Amino acid sequence: MARMIDVAEKAGVSIKTVSRVLNNEPHVKDALRERVRAAAEDVGYVPSSPARALRSRRSYAIHMISHSHRSAYVNAIQFGAVQTCQERGYQLMVSLMEDLRDMPEADLVARFERLVEASKPDGLILVPPLSNDERLYHVLERFDVPVARVGPNNLPDARIIVKINERAAARELTAHLIALGHSRIAFVRGKEDQNATHERFAGYKEALDQSGLVLDETLVHPGDFGFSTGLKAGDALFALADRPTAVFAANDDMAAGVLMAAHRLRLDVPGDVSVVGFDDSEIAEKMWPALTTVRQPLLAMGNEATRQLIDAATQSDPALSGAPNEYLDYEIIHRDSTGPVRQS
């Protein structure tokens, strides 16, 4: 088994320099860092996480908290976090907490006390709806653990936020429908306790306003980001005497439900109605017709959340641990579920 001294000899540096590079300490020149990492790869050196933890008083572990094991959105972010952990010599731990919303605050505090004591993570990753939960935010303030939140939120002083500009993406997607000649565009909302619902709806309204179209409240239906609520909304919208010619569902799962409702009524998509979603989850390519949607860089979001947590853990000055919350890029993916409005 390769040793640290083997890496040092291969790179032509001291063992101390190898240790600084492999522990991701700051103030190491990029060229030197790359040389040491290349040498470690060449000799097949794998750092021991327990040994590194003893030396640095860090656990070299990131803990991700999820509300669902069935979410393609969450799973993609988790895989991005795994990638960065592997690259940086960290481990990713995952906990499923489906019942946090109904848990008394004292029980919630106790649960996180046990989690932090057991895993001693260098940072936590939260995904929606946990990442914008105000009660959980105040609970986590009690612990000296950096938190990276994925998705939009309005929490005060949340230091690490990884997100796209959801409002701009929704505005652009709605403008695409308007450019195709659609003026009766319905919107299916997501969960009301998630900021993404409000940001995406705001972008939809802004696009209507900018095109001089009046929002018709009868075309706005509730949802919860699940297939069944998309199906229910589609049934209601397509039963209207003056039904919409396009439907914007606030995520892909609900868009799939809307498509199912259209198919059951033998409506042609996109001839009779165009349908769009949001996220570009795996289902978007597999439904028929394939879905026009907004692609969030979910792997990159997991990468970035993890990178910022690890960088925060390696900063000797706590004041440097905050990170700029810049938007990641999104992309409108044009597929077969949208087309020009049919002229009567």
N, C-alpha and C positions, 0 to 999 in steps of 0.2 A: 504494500500500500504506500502510495506517495506521501511524503512528509512536507512540512512547510519549508524545511531546509532545501529540499529538492527544487521547490519553486524558486527560492531565493537564488540558488546556483544557476538555474536555467535563465532567470531574468537578469542576473548580474547585479543584484541588490541585496540589502541586508534583510534578515528575518523580520526586523522591526518594520521595515517598509512593506514587506509582504503582508504583515499583520494589519497595518493601517489600511492597505488597499482592500483586503478581503473583509475587513470590518466596516468598509464604506465610510471611513473617516474623512472629514473635509480637508481642504488645503493640500491635496495631492494633485500634481499636474496630470492633465488628461493623458498625455503621451505615456507617462510612467504607469498610470493606472491601467492603461490598455496593455502595456508590456507585461505587467505582472499577471493580469488576467489571462493573457494568451499563454504565458508560461505555465500557469496552473492548469489550463486546459490541456496543454501538450503533455504534461507529466501525469495527468489524471488525478490531480489533487482535489479532494472533496473535504471542505471544512467540517469539523464536528460542531454541530449547533450547541450541544450542552457545554463543550469546552469554551466556545466563544462566549456563551452566556455567562459563565463563571468569570471570565476575564473582564467582560465589559459591563456586567450587571444588567444586561439586556437579555430578553428571552429569544430574540430572533424569530418571533412568531407574530403574525397578524391574525386577528380574529374577525371573521365576517359574520354578521348577524342577519338572518333572512327570515321572512314571514311565511315563505311558501317553498315547497320542494317541487312544485309543478310549473313554476314560472320560467318560460324561455328567456325572458328579460333578465331575471336574476341569475340564471345558469350561465349566460354569456358573460355577465360581469364577473362572476365567480371564476370562470376560466381565465379571464384576463388577469385577475389577481393572482392566480396560480402561476401564470407565466412569469410575472414580475418577481414573485417570491422565489421561483427557481433560479432566475437570473441573478438575484441579489443574495442568495444563500439563506433565504428565510423559509419558514413553514407557514402554510395557511391553515387555520382552523376554522370550522364552520359550525355555527349553532342555529338550530331552527327554533324560532320562538313565535308560534302562531297565536298565542293567547295574551300578548302583552297589553292589548287595548282594554281587556276586561279585568286585568290584574290590579288589586289594590296597590297603592304606591309603596307601602311598606314591604309588600311581597316582591315588588319590582326591584326595589333597592337591594333586598336580600339576594335576589337572583343574580344581579350583576356583581354583588360582592363576592359571591361564590365563583362566578365566572372569572373575574379578575384575579382572585386569589389562586384559582386552580391553574389558569393558563398564563397569567402574568404577561399579557400581550403588550407588544410595543405600540400597538395601535388597533383601533376598531374600524371596520367598514360597515356602514349602514346603507341599505337600499330602501326605496319607497315601499310602503308608507312609513317605515320606521325612521327614515332619514329626515322627514319633515314633521315628526311627532314632537310637539312642544313639551309634553309631559316627560317623555323620555330624554329630551334635551336637558331638562333641569335635573333629572336623576343622574345623568352621566357627568354633569358638572361637579359632582361630589368626588369623582375619581380622577386621579392624575394620569389619564390615558388620552393621547391624541385620537380624535375621531375624524374620519373622512366620510362625508355624506355625498351620496350619488343622487343627482336629480335636483330640481329647483326647490328652494324653500325660503321662508321669510324669517328664519330664526336669527336672533341677535348674536353677533360675534361668532358665528359658525366659521371656523378658520379654513377648513379644507372642504371645498364644495366642487364637485366634478359634474359638469352638466353641459348640455347644448342650449342654444337659444330657442326654446320650444315655442315661444310666441312667434318669432320670426319664421320658424319652419311651418307652423300652422297657417300663418298669413300667406306664405309662398304657395303652399299646397292648395289653399282655397282660391288664390288668384289663378292658379292653373285651371281649376274647374270653371272659373268665370271666363277665362280666355277661351274655353271650349264652348262658350255660349250659355252656360248654366246660370240661371238666376234664382231658381228655387232649390237652394242647397240646404239640406237638413244637417243637423249636428247631433251626435249621440255622445253624451257626457260620460266621464269616468267617475271614479269615487270622489265624493265631495270633500273628503279630508286629505286629498292629495293635491299639491300645488300644480302638478302637471295638468290636471283637469282644467284648472282656471287659466293657466297660461295658454293652453291649446285653444280653449274657447275664446279667449281674448284675441288671439291671432286671427281666428275665424271671423270674429266680429269686425276687426280692423280691416280685413280684406273686403268685407261687404261695404263698410263705410267708404273706403277709398274708391270703390267702384260705383258709389251712389245707390247701392241696393239697401233696402230696408229690412232689418231683421224681423222675420216672422216667427214669433214665439211658439206657434203650433208645430214648427219644424224642429224644435229643440226637445230632445227626449233624455230622460235620466238613464244612467248605466252604472256599471261597477267594474269595468274593464274585463268582464267575463263574456264568454260566447253566448250564454243564455239571455243576457240583457240586450245584446246586439240583435238576437233573433226576435225578442219581444219588441224592441224599438222598430225593427224593420217591418214586422207585422202591422204595427200601429201606423207607421208612416205610409205604407203602401195601401192601407185601407182608406186613406184620405181621398175625398173626391178630386181634389187638385193635388195629387201626390208630387213629391219632389222629383226632380230629374237627376239629382246627385245627392249622395249621403257621405258625410265626413264622420267616420267613427273615430273616437279618440284613442283607440289602439287597434292592433290587427286582429286580436281575438274577437272583439265586438264587430269589426268589419266582416269577419267570417260569418258571424251570426246574421248580419244584414244580408250578405250574399245568399245564405241559406233561405231566408225569407223570400228573397226575389226569385230564387229557383223554384220554390214551392208554388209560387203564383205564376210560374212560366214567364216571368219578365226576363227580357234579354238584357244581359250585362255585357257591354255598356250601351247597347242600342236603346233600351228603355230607361235605364238608370245607370249612372256611373257611381262607383263606390271607391272610397279611399280610406286608408288606415294610418297608423303611426307606429313606429319602432322598427319595421322591417324584421320582424321575428321570423323564425323558420317557417311558420305556417303561411306567410305571405306569398312565398314562391310555390307552395304546394296546393293552395286552393285554386278553384277554377271559376272564372279566369284568374290568372295571377294578379296580385294586388298592387296597385299604385300606392306608395306609402312614403313615409319619411324614414330614412335609415339613420338610426343613432349608432355611433361607433362604440357599441357596448363592450367589446373586448378592450378597446383603447381606454374606456372609462374605468374598467377594472384595473388596467395597467397603471393609469394615472393616479387613481386613488391610492393604490399600494405604493407607488413610487414616492408620492408626497408624504405618506406616513413614515416610510423608511428614512427619507431625507430628514424629516422632523426628528426622528429618533436619534440620528447621528449628529445633530447640531449640539454643540457644547453650550451655545447661548440660547436660552428658551425664546428670546425675542426674535430669533431667526426662524423659528419653527413654523410661523404662519406662511401661507403660500398664496400667491395671487389666484383668485378664482376666475380664471378666464374661460370663455366658452370653447368647447371642442367643436369641430366642424360636423355639420350634418349634410345629408344629401337627399334630394327628392328622387326616388326611384320610380321611373315611369314604366308601367306594365300594361296588361290588357284590360284592366277593370275600368278604365276611363276612356271616354271618347266624346265627340261633339254631340251637343244636344240634338235630338231628333226633331226635325221640323215637321209640324202638323199640317 
